[in-house]
């Protein structure tokens, strides 16, 4: 799914999942610009959250994961990691209530 691409509707303008998430109160959105396999998306998201839990900022966590994927033979092609962007919202690390 291309979550970063909006849909044009008469009278509504361009609305996408990103805008809906902002209106719902999400702090940050990670979007994809083209469809990516479920397996590589899972790998990216698992590593992204692991980096967040270690204190990385949101944009930095995504950058680290993308660089790691670039260095692995199975996921080195940009198809697997370049689609994802942390394009809006809070960039800093998570504030966890424990």
Secondary structure, DSSP 8 states (H G I E B T S, - for coil): --TTS-EEETTTEEE-HHHHHHHHT-SEEEEESS---HHHHHHHHHHHHHHHHTT--HHHHHHHHHHHHHTSGGG-SGGGTTTEEEEEE--S------
